[in-house]
Amino acid sequence: MQILNIDDDIDDRDMFCMAIEMIDRRIDCVQVESGELAIKLLANGKYVPEFIFMDINMPRMNGYECVQELINLPTLKSTQIVILSSTFSPRDQIDFGALGLKYLSKTSSLSSLADSIKQLIQR
């Protein structure tokens, strides 16, 4: 399984990949620091992860803008996009649901993060 993590915060990216490693060391956790880099990585269709976990609050291109680009890539039709954030407004939840996205709250607990990710990827 391949999972892409898009987040401008290196500490959050590292914690995310540590959580993935706790779940299953065979899962390939790829990290990129911006939406622009993610689109470059995914646009040619050579890399197609099963899941994309993306932060909402990023400079230049935020998570919403990145999602709008990613959902138009034909190679990602079966890729589940999960939005990561510290907080979600009720409006965010409606908007994400309308796009078929899942969402996950960030936490400072590695084990809690691993449990939450595990629930999402094992459905």
A tleap script that builds the chain and sets N, CA, C and O, in Angstrom:
source leaprc.protein.ff14SB
mol = sequence {
  NMET GLN ILE LEU ASN ILE ASP ASP ASP ILE
  ASP ASP ARG ASP MET PHE CYS MET ALA ILE
  GLU MET ILE ASP ARG ARG ILE ASP CYS VAL
  GLN VAL GLU SER GLY GLU LEU ALA ILE LYS
  LEU LEU ALA ASN GLY LYS TYR VAL PRO GLU
  PHE ILE PHE MET ASP ILE ASN MET PRO ARG
  MET ASN GLY TYR GLU CYS VAL GLN GLU LEU
  ILE ASN LEU PRO THR LEU LYS SER THR GLN
  ILE VAL ILE LEU SER SER THR PHE SER PRO
  ARG ASP GLN ILE ASP PHE GLY ALA LEU GLY
  LEU LYS TYR LEU SER LYS THR SER SER LEU
  SER SER LEU ALA ASP SER ILE LYS GLN LEU
  ILE GLN CARG
}
set mol.1.N position { 0.847 -1.184 0.000 }
set mol.1.CA position { 0.000 0.000 0.000 }
set mol.1.C position { 0.883 1.235 0.000 }
set mol.1.O position { 1.946 1.264 0.620 }
set mol.2.N position { 0.419 2.249 -0.706 }
set mol.2.CA position { 1.138 3.518 -0.752 }
set mol.2.C position { 0.235 4.633 -0.241 }
set mol.2.O position { -0.934 4.739 -0.611 }
set mol.3.N position { 0.820 5.464 0.626 }
set mol.3.CA position { 0.098 6.591 1.196 }
set mol.3.C position { 0.939 7.843 0.991 }
set mol.3.O position { 2.137 7.853 1.275 }
set mol.4.N position { 0.302 8.896 0.497 }
set mol.4.CA position { 0.956 10.187 0.315 }
set mol.4.C position { 0.485 11.133 1.408 }
set mol.4.O position { -0.715 11.256 1.656 }
set mol.5.N position { 1.432 11.803 2.061 }
set mol.5.CA position { 1.119 12.791 3.093 }
set mol.5.C position { 1.580 14.157 2.592 }
set mol.5.O position { 2.756 14.351 2.285 }
set mol.6.N position { 0.641 15.101 2.511 }
set mol.6.CA position { 0.924 16.458 2.047 }
set mol.6.C position { 0.740 17.398 3.224 }
set mol.6.O position { -0.374 17.577 3.717 }
set mol.7.N position { 1.830 17.997 3.672 }
set mol.7.CA position { 1.768 18.892 4.836 }
set mol.7.C position { 2.999 19.782 4.815 }
set mol.7.O position { 4.107 19.305 4.569 }
set mol.8.N position { 2.816 21.064 5.070 }
set mol.8.CA position { 3.948 21.985 5.061 }
set mol.8.C position { 4.790 21.891 6.328 }
set mol.8.O position { 5.909 22.403 6.356 }
set mol.9.N position { 4.282 21.253 7.366 }
set mol.9.CA position { 4.997 21.145 8.643 }
set mol.9.C position { 5.760 19.817 8.706 }
set mol.9.O position { 5.152 18.747 8.745 }
set mol.10.N position { 7.079 19.894 8.716 }
set mol.10.CA position { 7.904 18.678 8.702 }
set mol.10.C position { 7.667 17.811 9.935 }
set mol.10.O position { 7.704 16.585 9.836 }
set mol.11.N position { 7.426 18.418 11.086 }
set mol.11.CA position { 7.166 17.635 12.297 }
set mol.11.C position { 5.879 16.825 12.150 }
set mol.11.O position { 5.824 15.660 12.543 }
set mol.12.N position { 4.849 17.446 11.583 }
set mol.12.CA position { 3.587 16.735 11.359 }
set mol.12.C position { 3.767 15.613 10.344 }
set mol.12.O position { 3.210 14.528 10.513 }
set mol.13.N position { 4.545 15.866 9.286 }
set mol.13.CA position { 4.799 14.817 8.292 }
set mol.13.C position { 5.548 13.649 8.919 }
set mol.13.O position { 5.201 12.489 8.696 }
set mol.14.N position { 6.570 13.955 9.698 }
set mol.14.CA position { 7.351 12.890 10.338 }
set mol.14.C position { 6.490 12.077 11.304 }
set mol.14.O position { 6.579 10.850 11.339 }
set mol.15.N position { 5.660 12.763 12.083 }
set mol.15.CA position { 4.789 12.062 13.023 }
set mol.15.C position { 3.797 11.178 12.264 }
set mol.15.O position { 3.522 10.051 12.674 }
set mol.16.N position { 3.272 11.691 11.173 }
set mol.16.CA position { 2.335 10.914 10.364 }
set mol.16.C position { 2.997 9.630 9.869 }
set mol.16.O position { 2.417 8.550 9.985 }
set mol.17.N position { 4.196 9.737 9.322 }
set mol.17.CA position { 4.873 8.540 8.801 }
set mol.17.C position { 5.294 7.585 9.920 }
set mol.17.O position { 5.352 6.375 9.704 }
set mol.18.N position { 5.586 8.107 11.102 }
set mol.18.CA position { 5.849 7.219 12.240 }
set mol.18.C position { 4.587 6.437 12.601 }
set mol.18.O position { 4.652 5.252 12.930 }
set mol.19.N position { 3.440 7.113 12.537 }
set mol.19.CA position { 2.173 6.435 12.819 }
set mol.19.C position { 1.908 5.341 11.779 }
set mol.19.O position { 1.441 4.256 12.124 }
set mol.20.N position { 2.202 5.624 10.530 }
set mol.20.CA position { 2.034 4.628 9.466 }
set mol.20.C position { 2.942 3.432 9.736 }
set mol.20.O position { 2.530 2.283 9.579 }
set mol.21.N position { 4.164 3.706 10.138 }
set mol.21.CA position { 5.108 2.620 10.445 }
set mol.21.C position { 4.601 1.760 11.607 }
set mol.21.O position { 4.791 0.543 11.606 }
set mol.22.N position { 3.959 2.385 12.595 }
set mol.22.CA position { 3.383 1.634 13.712 }
set mol.22.C position { 2.265 0.705 13.235 }
set mol.22.O position { 2.085 -0.388 13.772 }
set mol.23.N position { 1.528 1.143 12.238 }
set mol.23.CA position { 0.414 0.350 11.711 }
set mol.23.C position { 0.940 -0.850 10.932 }
set mol.23.O position { 0.526 -1.986 11.157 }
set mol.24.N position { 1.870 -0.572 10.001 }
set mol.24.CA position { 2.406 -1.642 9.161 }
set mol.24.C position { 3.659 -1.133 8.454 }
set mol.24.O position { 3.582 -0.210 7.644 }
set mol.25.N position { 4.787 -1.717 8.749 }
set mol.25.CA position { 6.059 -1.279 8.163 }
set mol.25.C position { 6.106 -1.464 6.648 }
set mol.25.O position { 6.955 -0.875 5.979 }
set mol.26.N position { 5.214 -2.266 6.110 }
set mol.26.CA position { 5.201 -2.492 4.661 }
set mol.26.C position { 4.515 -1.374 3.896 }
set mol.26.O position { 4.628 -1.312 2.672 }
set mol.27.N position { 3.810 -0.493 4.585 }
set mol.27.CA position { 3.141 0.622 3.917 }
set mol.27.C position { 4.193 1.668 3.555 }
set mol.27.O position { 5.004 2.076 4.386 }
set mol.28.N position { 4.156 2.087 2.297 }
set mol.28.CA position { 5.083 3.104 1.797 }
set mol.28.C position { 4.481 4.476 2.080 }
set mol.28.O position { 3.451 4.833 1.508 }
set mol.29.N position { 5.121 5.249 2.961 }
set mol.29.CA position { 4.653 6.596 3.318 }
set mol.29.C position { 5.532 7.624 2.606 }
set mol.29.O position { 6.704 7.795 2.940 }
set mol.30.N position { 4.948 8.299 1.626 }
set mol.30.CA position { 5.665 9.319 0.859 }
set mol.30.C position { 5.219 10.679 1.377 }
set mol.30.O position { 4.033 10.894 1.628 }
set mol.31.N position { 6.169 11.599 1.538 }
set mol.31.CA position { 5.873 12.922 2.068 }
set mol.31.C position { 6.200 14.000 1.038 }
set mol.31.O position { 7.219 13.926 0.352 }
set mol.32.N position { 5.332 14.995 0.938 }
set mol.32.CA position { 5.637 16.208 0.176 }
set mol.32.C position { 5.193 17.404 1.010 }
set mol.32.O position { 4.280 17.298 1.830 }
set mol.33.N position { 5.840 18.525 0.794 }
set mol.33.CA position { 5.623 19.688 1.665 }
set mol.33.C position { 4.640 20.718 1.130 }
set mol.33.O position { 4.390 21.730 1.786 }
set mol.34.N position { 4.078 20.477 -0.053 }
set mol.34.CA position { 3.125 21.460 -0.587 }
set mol.34.C position { 2.179 20.811 -1.589 }
set mol.34.O position { 2.447 19.741 -2.134 }
set mol.35.N position { 1.071 21.493 -1.810 }
set mol.35.CA position { 0.128 21.039 -2.810 }
set mol.35.C position { 0.721 21.061 -4.206 }
set mol.35.O position { 0.455 20.177 -5.020 }
set mol.36.N position { 1.524 22.077 -4.475 }
set mol.36.CA position { 2.157 22.177 -5.792 }
set mol.36.C position { 3.045 20.973 -6.074 }
set mol.36.O position { 3.008 20.411 -7.169 }
set mol.37.N position { 3.846 20.574 -5.082 }
set mol.37.CA position { 4.721 19.410 -5.270 }
set mol.37.C position { 3.912 18.127 -5.409 }
set mol.37.O position { 4.290 17.233 -6.166 }
set mol.38.N position { 2.813 18.034 -4.690 }
set mol.38.CA position { 1.959 16.848 -4.796 }
set mol.38.C position { 1.382 16.728 -6.205 }
set mol.38.O position { 1.363 15.641 -6.782 }
set mol.39.N position { 0.923 17.828 -6.743 }
set mol.39.CA position { 0.351 17.808 -8.086 }
set mol.39.C position { 1.415 17.422 -9.115 }
set mol.39.O position { 1.137 16.654 -10.036 }
set mol.40.N position { 2.619 17.946 -8.963 }
set mol.40.CA position { 3.713 17.558 -9.863 }
set mol.40.C position { 3.992 16.063 -9.775 }
set mol.40.O position { 4.214 15.406 -10.793 }
set mol.41.N position { 3.981 15.531 -8.562 }
set mol.41.CA position { 4.243 14.106 -8.348 }
set mol.41.C position { 3.151 13.230 -8.957 }
set mol.41.O position { 3.437 12.174 -9.520 }
set mol.42.N position { 1.906 13.670 -8.842 }
set mol.42.CA position { 0.764 12.841 -9.225 }
set mol.42.C position { 0.261 13.065 -10.654 }
set mol.42.O position { -0.427 12.205 -11.204 }
set mol.43.N position { 0.589 14.185 -11.250 }
set mol.43.CA position { -0.002 14.562 -12.538 }
set mol.43.C position { 0.315 13.608 -13.686 }
set mol.43.O position { -0.514 13.419 -14.575 }
set mol.44.N position { 1.495 13.009 -13.678 }
set mol.44.CA position { 1.859 12.145 -14.807 }
set mol.44.C position { 1.274 10.736 -14.697 }
set mol.44.O position { 1.381 9.950 -15.638 }
set mol.45.N position { 0.661 10.409 -13.563 }
set mol.45.CA position { 0.007 9.117 -13.404 }
set mol.45.C position { 0.925 7.949 -13.089 }
set mol.45.O position { 0.465 6.810 -13.016 }
set mol.46.N position { 2.209 8.207 -12.901 }
set mol.46.CA position { 3.146 7.118 -12.600 }
set mol.46.C position { 3.081 6.700 -11.131 }
set mol.46.O position { 3.324 5.537 -10.807 }
set mol.47.N position { 2.763 7.621 -10.258 }
set mol.47.CA position { 2.622 7.327 -8.830 }
set mol.47.C position { 1.147 7.497 -8.464 }
set mol.47.O position { 0.595 8.592 -8.580 }
set mol.48.N position { 0.514 6.411 -8.022 }
set mol.48.CA position { -0.906 6.443 -7.681 }
set mol.48.C position { -1.087 5.801 -6.300 }
set mol.48.O position { -1.200 4.580 -6.190 }
set mol.49.N position { -1.115 6.626 -5.254 }
set mol.49.CA position { -1.289 6.068 -3.903 }
set mol.49.C position { -2.737 5.646 -3.668 }
set mol.49.O position { -3.657 6.144 -4.316 }
set mol.50.N position { -2.918 4.724 -2.735 }
set mol.50.CA position { -4.272 4.330 -2.352 }
set mol.50.C position { -4.945 5.407 -1.517 }
set mol.50.O position { -6.161 5.585 -1.576 }
set mol.51.N position { -4.134 6.132 -0.729 }
set mol.51.CA position { -4.650 7.195 0.134 }
set mol.51.C position { -3.770 8.429 0.026 }
set mol.51.O position { -2.552 8.335 -0.130 }
set mol.52.N position { -4.419 9.600 0.112 }
set mol.52.CA position { -3.716 10.877 0.237 }
set mol.52.C position { -4.241 11.531 1.503 }
set mol.52.O position { -5.444 11.749 1.643 }
set mol.53.N position { -3.341 11.842 2.421 }
set mol.53.CA position { -3.678 12.571 3.636 }
set mol.53.C position { -3.096 13.970 3.484 }
set mol.53.O position { -1.888 14.131 3.310 }
set mol.54.N position { -3.967 14.992 3.550 }
set mol.54.CA position { -3.540 16.346 3.241 }
set mol.54.C position { -3.977 17.348 4.299 }
set mol.54.O position { -5.122 17.346 4.751 }
set mol.55.N position { -3.039 18.200 4.680 }
set mol.55.CA position { -3.331 19.303 5.590 }
set mol.55.C position { -4.173 20.343 4.851 }
set mol.55.O position { -3.994 20.548 3.651 }
set mol.56.N position { -5.082 20.991 5.559 }
set mol.56.CA position { -5.881 22.065 4.961 }
set mol.56.C position { -5.068 23.355 4.894 }
set mol.56.O position { -5.026 24.022 3.860 }
set mol.57.N position { -4.432 23.694 5.995 }
set mol.57.CA position { -3.800 25.000 6.139 }
set mol.57.C position { -2.340 24.958 5.707 }
set mol.57.O position { -1.444 24.647 6.491 }
set mol.58.N position { -2.133 25.280 4.435 }
set mol.58.CA position { -0.779 25.345 3.891 }
set mol.58.C position { -0.639 26.662 3.131 }
set mol.58.O position { -1.618 27.179 2.591 }
set mol.59.N position { 0.571 27.199 3.091 }
set mol.59.CA position { 0.775 28.445 2.342 }
set mol.59.C position { 0.685 28.201 0.828 }
set mol.59.O position { 0.739 27.059 0.370 }
set mol.60.N position { 0.554 29.249 0.092 }
set mol.60.CA position { 0.448 29.260 -1.376 }
set mol.60.C position { -0.790 28.520 -1.870 }
set mol.60.O position { -1.755 29.163 -2.281 }
set mol.61.N position { -0.793 27.202 -1.842 }
set mol.61.CA position { -1.949 26.410 -2.254 }
set mol.61.C position { -2.446 25.647 -1.031 }
set mol.61.O position { -1.769 24.745 -0.537 }
set mol.62.N position { -3.634 26.012 -0.543 }
set mol.62.CA position { -4.142 25.316 0.643 }
set mol.62.C position { -4.773 23.983 0.246 }
set mol.62.O position { -4.860 23.650 -0.936 }
set mol.63.N position { -5.202 23.240 1.234 }
set mol.63.CA position { -5.763 21.917 1.002 }
set mol.63.C position { -6.988 21.921 0.110 }
set mol.63.O position { -7.156 21.022 -0.714 }
set mol.64.N position { -7.849 22.920 0.263 }
set mol.64.CA position { -9.033 23.006 -0.575 }
set mol.64.C position { -8.642 23.165 -2.044 }
set mol.64.O position { -9.177 22.485 -2.919 }
set mol.65.N position { -7.710 24.065 -2.296 }
set mol.65.CA position { -7.271 24.314 -3.671 }
set mol.65.C position { -6.603 23.074 -4.266 }
set mol.65.O position { -6.823 22.741 -5.431 }
set mol.66.N position { -5.801 22.405 -3.471 }
set mol.66.CA position { -5.121 21.200 -3.935 }
set mol.66.C position { -6.129 20.100 -4.267 }
set mol.66.O position { -5.998 19.427 -5.289 }
set mol.67.N position { -7.119 19.918 -3.418 }
set mol.67.CA position { -8.144 18.898 -3.666 }
set mol.67.C position { -8.838 19.161 -4.999 }
set mol.67.O position { -9.084 18.229 -5.765 }
set mol.68.N position { -9.152 20.410 -5.276 }
set mol.68.CA position { -9.828 20.740 -6.534 }
set mol.68.C position { -9.002 20.299 -7.742 }
set mol.68.O position { -9.560 19.878 -8.755 }
set mol.69.N position { -7.691 20.392 -7.638 }
set mol.69.CA position { -6.806 19.929 -8.720 }
set mol.69.C position { -6.748 18.400 -8.752 }
set mol.69.O position { -6.833 17.794 -9.820 }
set mol.70.N position { -6.605 17.790 -7.595 }
set mol.70.CA position { -6.415 16.343 -7.527 }
set mol.70.C position { -7.640 15.559 -7.977 }
set mol.70.O position { -7.498 14.525 -8.630 }
set mol.71.N position { -8.833 16.023 -7.647 }
set mol.71.CA position { -10.028 15.256 -8.008 }
set mol.71.C position { -10.262 15.241 -9.515 }
set mol.71.O position { -11.063 14.447 -10.008 }
set mol.72.N position { -9.580 16.102 -10.243 }
set mol.72.CA position { -9.701 16.110 -11.699 }
set mol.72.C position { -8.684 15.217 -12.395 }
set mol.72.O position { -8.723 15.076 -13.617 }
set mol.73.N position { -7.769 14.609 -11.631 }
set mol.73.CA position { -6.784 13.715 -12.233 }
set mol.73.C position { -7.413 12.330 -12.407 }
set mol.73.O position { -7.797 11.705 -11.419 }
set mol.74.N position { -7.525 11.845 -13.639 }
set mol.74.CA position { -8.199 10.562 -13.873 }
set mol.74.C position { -7.544 9.372 -13.177 }
set mol.74.O position { -8.229 8.406 -12.839 }
set mol.75.N position { -6.248 9.423 -12.960 }
set mol.75.CA position { -5.565 8.296 -12.313 }
set mol.75.C position { -5.888 8.192 -10.830 }
set mol.75.O position { -5.614 7.160 -10.218 }
set mol.76.N position { -6.463 9.233 -10.236 }
set mol.76.CA position { -6.753 9.225 -8.803 }
set mol.76.C position { -8.216 8.930 -8.480 }
set mol.76.O position { -8.655 9.156 -7.352 }
set mol.77.N position { -8.963 8.437 -9.440 }
set mol.77.CA position { -10.392 8.189 -9.220 }
set mol.77.C position { -10.657 7.210 -8.079 }
set mol.77.O position { -11.677 7.323 -7.399 }
set mol.78.N position { -9.763 6.261 -7.860 }
set mol.78.CA position { -9.980 5.298 -6.770 }
set mol.78.C position { -9.120 5.602 -5.542 }
set mol.78.O position { -9.084 4.810 -4.601 }
set mol.79.N position { -8.440 6.725 -5.546 }
set mol.79.CA position { -7.630 7.141 -4.396 }
set mol.79.C position { -8.517 7.869 -3.394 }
set mol.79.O position { -9.240 8.794 -3.761 }
set mol.80.N position { -8.463 7.455 -2.129 }
set mol.80.CA position { -9.226 8.127 -1.075 }
set mol.80.C position { -8.416 9.304 -0.549 }
set mol.80.O position { -7.279 9.137 -0.107 }
set mol.81.N position { -9.003 10.488 -0.600 }
set mol.81.CA position { -8.352 11.686 -0.067 }
set mol.81.C position { -8.907 11.951 1.328 }
set mol.81.O position { -10.120 11.975 1.537 }
set mol.82.N position { -7.996 12.150 2.274 }
set mol.82.CA position { -8.363 12.420 3.660 }
set mol.82.C position { -7.765 13.768 4.040 }
set mol.82.O position { -6.562 13.980 3.892 }
set mol.83.N position { -8.595 14.668 4.523 }
set mol.83.CA position { -8.145 15.990 4.940 }
set mol.83.C position { -7.758 15.939 6.408 }
set mol.83.O position { -8.495 15.410 7.241 }
set mol.84.N position { -6.589 16.497 6.716 }
set mol.84.CA position { -6.085 16.573 8.088 }
set mol.84.C position { -6.161 18.020 8.571 }
set mol.84.O position { -5.810 18.944 7.837 }
set mol.85.N position { -6.610 18.207 9.781 }
set mol.85.CA position { -6.621 19.552 10.349 }
set mol.85.C position { -6.724 19.472 11.862 }
set mol.85.O position { -7.132 18.453 12.418 }
set mol.86.N position { -6.355 20.549 12.510 }
set mol.86.CA position { -6.494 20.620 13.966 }
set mol.86.C position { -7.955 20.806 14.357 }
set mol.86.O position { -8.394 20.311 15.396 }
set mol.87.N position { -8.710 21.525 13.517 }
set mol.87.CA position { -10.130 21.736 13.785 }
set mol.87.C position { -10.901 21.715 12.467 }
set mol.87.O position { -10.368 22.070 11.415 }
set mol.88.N position { -12.154 21.297 12.541 }
set mol.88.CA position { -13.040 21.281 11.390 }
set mol.88.C position { -14.319 22.002 11.758 }
set mol.88.O position { -14.930 21.713 12.787 }
set mol.89.N position { -14.720 22.929 10.929 }
set mol.89.CA position { -16.009 23.577 11.147 }
set mol.89.C position { -17.106 22.677 10.576 }
set mol.89.O position { -16.830 21.822 9.735 }
set mol.90.N position { -18.333 22.863 11.024 }
set mol.90.CA position { -19.426 22.081 10.431 }
set mol.90.C position { -19.505 22.274 8.905 }
set mol.90.O position { -19.856 21.347 8.175 }
set mol.91.N position { -19.177 23.472 8.439 }
set mol.91.CA position { -19.192 23.751 6.992 }
set mol.91.C position { -18.127 22.920 6.278 }
set mol.91.O position { -18.370 22.394 5.192 }
set mol.92.N position { -16.936 22.803 6.896 }
set mol.92.CA position { -15.872 21.970 6.322 }
set mol.92.C position { -16.370 20.543 6.136 }
set mol.92.O position { -16.160 19.940 5.084 }
set mol.93.N position { -17.021 20.011 7.143 }
set mol.93.CA position { -17.483 18.627 7.104 }
set mol.93.C position { -18.500 18.424 5.983 }
set mol.93.O position { -18.487 17.390 5.316 }
set mol.94.N position { -19.374 19.396 5.774 }
set mol.94.CA position { -20.357 19.314 4.687 }
set mol.94.C position { -19.650 19.368 3.340 }
set mol.94.O position { -19.934 18.572 2.446 }
set mol.95.N position { -18.724 20.317 3.205 }
set mol.95.CA position { -17.996 20.465 1.937 }
set mol.95.C position { -17.181 19.215 1.612 }
set mol.95.O position { -17.180 18.759 0.469 }
set mol.96.N position { -16.490 18.658 2.605 }
set mol.96.CA position { -15.682 17.459 2.379 }
set mol.96.C position { -16.563 16.270 2.015 }
set mol.96.O position { -16.239 15.502 1.109 }
set mol.97.N position { -17.667 16.125 2.718 }
set mol.97.CA position { -18.575 15.023 2.436 }
set mol.97.C position { -19.137 15.102 1.022 }
set mol.97.O position { -19.281 14.078 0.355 }
set mol.98.N position { -19.456 16.310 0.560 }
set mol.98.CA position { -19.986 16.496 -0.789 }
set mol.98.C position { -18.966 16.080 -1.850 }
set mol.98.O position { -19.340 15.646 -2.940 }
set mol.99.N position { -17.693 16.211 -1.533 }
set mol.99.CA position { -16.627 15.822 -2.467 }
set mol.99.C position { -16.212 14.365 -2.295 }
set mol.99.O position { -15.357 13.874 -3.031 }
set mol.100.N position { -16.809 13.671 -1.331 }
set mol.100.CA position { -16.447 12.275 -1.087 }
set mol.100.C position { -15.166 12.102 -0.296 }
set mol.100.O position { -14.539 11.043 -0.333 }
set mol.101.N position { -14.780 13.153 0.421 }
set mol.101.CA position { -13.548 13.117 1.197 }
set mol.101.C position { -13.829 12.700 2.630 }
set mol.101.O position { -14.923 12.905 3.156 }
set mol.102.N position { -12.836 12.121 3.235 }
set mol.102.CA position { -12.861 11.831 4.668 }
set mol.102.C position { -12.057 12.934 5.353 }
set mol.102.O position { -11.324 13.673 4.696 }
set mol.103.N position { -12.194 13.040 6.648 }
set mol.103.CA position { -11.393 14.001 7.387 }
set mol.103.C position { -10.936 13.380 8.690 }
set mol.103.O position { -11.586 12.501 9.256 }
set mol.104.N position { -9.793 13.868 9.147 }
set mol.104.CA position { -9.149 13.328 10.334 }
set mol.104.C position { -8.556 14.488 11.119 }
set mol.104.O position { -7.858 15.333 10.558 }
set mol.105.N position { -8.834 14.528 12.413 }
set mol.105.CA position { -8.282 15.584 13.260 }
set mol.105.C position { -6.850 15.252 13.645 }
set mol.105.O position { -6.531 14.117 13.997 }
set mol.106.N position { -5.997 16.264 13.570 }
set mol.106.CA position { -4.612 16.096 14.007 }
set mol.106.C position { -4.596 15.948 15.524 }
set mol.106.O position { -5.440 16.499 16.231 }
set mol.107.N position { -3.630 15.201 15.997 }
set mol.107.CA position { -3.474 14.998 17.432 }
set mol.107.C position { -1.984 14.990 17.754 }
set mol.107.O position { -1.157 14.727 16.880 }
set mol.108.N position { -1.646 15.274 18.989 }
set mol.108.CA position { -0.233 15.230 19.398 }
set mol.108.C position { 0.151 13.851 19.933 }
set mol.108.O position { 1.305 13.621 20.295 }
set mol.109.N position { -0.822 12.931 19.982 }
set mol.109.CA position { -0.575 11.584 20.464 }
set mol.109.C position { -0.303 10.659 19.278 }
set mol.109.O position { -1.173 10.451 18.432 }
set mol.110.N position { 0.897 10.112 19.223 }
set mol.110.CA position { 1.272 9.219 18.134 }
set mol.110.C position { 0.368 7.996 18.077 }
set mol.110.O position { -0.075 7.610 16.995 }
set mol.111.N position { 0.088 7.382 19.216 }
set mol.111.CA position { -0.751 6.179 19.215 }
set mol.111.C position { -2.183 6.503 18.800 }
set mol.111.O position { -2.820 5.710 18.107 }
set mol.112.N position { -2.686 7.643 19.209 }
set mol.112.CA position { -4.035 8.043 18.818 }
set mol.112.C position { -4.100 8.305 17.308 }
set mol.112.O position { -5.066 7.924 16.647 }
set mol.113.N position { -3.073 8.953 16.776 }
set mol.113.CA position { -3.005 9.198 15.342 }
set mol.113.C position { -2.957 7.877 14.581 }
set mol.113.O position { -3.668 7.701 13.591 }
set mol.114.N position { -2.124 6.956 15.041 }
set mol.114.CA position { -2.016 5.643 14.391 }
set mol.114.C position { -3.356 4.919 14.418 }
set mol.114.O position { -3.754 4.330 13.412 }
set mol.115.N position { -4.057 4.951 15.542 }
set mol.115.CA position { -5.370 4.296 15.646 }
set mol.115.C position { -6.367 4.909 14.658 }
set mol.115.O position { -7.110 4.186 13.993 }
set mol.116.N position { -6.382 6.241 14.564 }
set mol.116.CA position { -7.312 6.910 13.666 }
set mol.116.C position { -7.017 6.589 12.206 }
set mol.116.O position { -7.930 6.331 11.423 }
set mol.117.N position { -5.742 6.607 11.847 }
set mol.117.CA position { -5.364 6.280 10.468 }
set mol.117.C position { -5.714 4.836 10.157 }
set mol.117.O position { -6.242 4.536 9.086 }
set mol.118.N position { -5.424 3.954 11.079 }
set mol.118.CA position { -5.685 2.527 10.884 }
set mol.118.C position { -7.163 2.285 10.597 }
set mol.118.O position { -7.505 1.505 9.708 }
set mol.119.N position { -8.034 2.949 11.341 }
set mol.119.CA position { -9.476 2.798 11.117 }
set mol.119.C position { -9.855 3.220 9.712 }
set mol.119.O position { -10.689 2.577 9.074 }
set mol.120.N position { -9.251 4.299 9.219 }
set mol.120.CA position { -9.588 4.798 7.885 }
set mol.120.C position { -9.068 3.886 6.772 }
set mol.120.O position { -9.775 3.636 5.796 }
set mol.121.N position { -7.852 3.396 6.911 }
set mol.121.CA position { -7.268 2.642 5.798 }
set mol.121.C position { -7.700 1.177 5.778 }
set mol.121.O position { -7.481 0.483 4.785 }
set mol.122.N position { -8.304 0.707 6.851 }
set mol.122.CA position { -8.728 -0.694 6.887 }
set mol.122.C position { -10.208 -0.860 6.552 }
set mol.122.O position { -10.739 -1.965 6.673 }
set mol.123.N position { -10.879 0.194 6.140 }
set mol.123.CA position { -12.300 0.092 5.760 }
set mol.123.C position { -12.415 -0.519 4.401 }
set mol.123.O position { -13.523 -0.694 3.894 }
savepdb mol mol.pdb
quit
